[in-house]
Amino acid sequence: MSDSVPVLTIDGPGGAGKGTISRLVAARLGWHLLDSGALYRLTALAAVKHEVPLDDEPALAGIAASLDVVFLAENDATTVLLEGEDATTAIRTEQVGDAASRVAALPAVRQALLQRQRNFRKAPGLVADGRDMGTVVFTDAPLKIFLTASASERARRRHLQLREAGVDASLSSLLKEIQARDARDMQRSVAPLKPAIDAITLDTTRLTIPEVVDRLTELLTERGLASAT
Ligand code: C5P
């Protein structure tokens, strides 16, 4: 039964470090990884590709339900194929992120992606990264984390990441985008971004990545979900 398979849910706003932390924790445990944001980003990208307006809810739900996507995990990187084409970099742009947060506000799109997300729950375990992993998708997860950081710290990290990728962006416009995305994710009526009542909130503003990974490993060990090494 999939329900006996443990899930660690990691929810929180964009830029809190969920992606990196989830990947590292999954690798340390040898567990599967669900990047649910990628599914919303892929839905948005497929919509743009097929010229479907971002407010046409039934058509977008159809796209989400029939998404032809393959995740190829190799070493510590994952290649994403959309309709057989490499979409790994294309889904990471700010424009696609923005479009993703618009389509993610539509209930029919969320419903269409629900079972696809639950199918990632396979032995020996799953690390699920998103906004509603603990509140909607895996409500029975034995450990739920709400990972957050101040908006200015998240903008600073994004700025650094973009600079390293050779992309020039202003810190103040990144901060505005982050605040607009947070507001949209928190204020939507369906599956708004908020900690599950049984989630542990971890503020990473002043923590390094290894410190966060160690803290999560400790929590997993305390709950008997991972063995101390
Ligand atoms: O996490 P990421 O930035 O890739 O997610 C892109 C967008 O997808 C988010 O801004 C959010 O609106 C949406 N999303 C969501 N529910 C999830 C994951 C992502 O609504 N579980």
Boltz pocket constraint, residues with backbone or C-beta under 6 A from the ligand:
constraints:
  - pocket:
      binder: B
      contacts: [[A, 14], [A, 36], [A, 37], [A, 38], [A, 40], [A, 41], [A, 97], [A, 100], [A, 101], [A, 102], [A, 104], [A, 105], [A, 129], [A, 130], [A, 131], [A, 132], [A, 133], [A, 181], [A, 185], [A, 191]]
      max_distance: 6.0
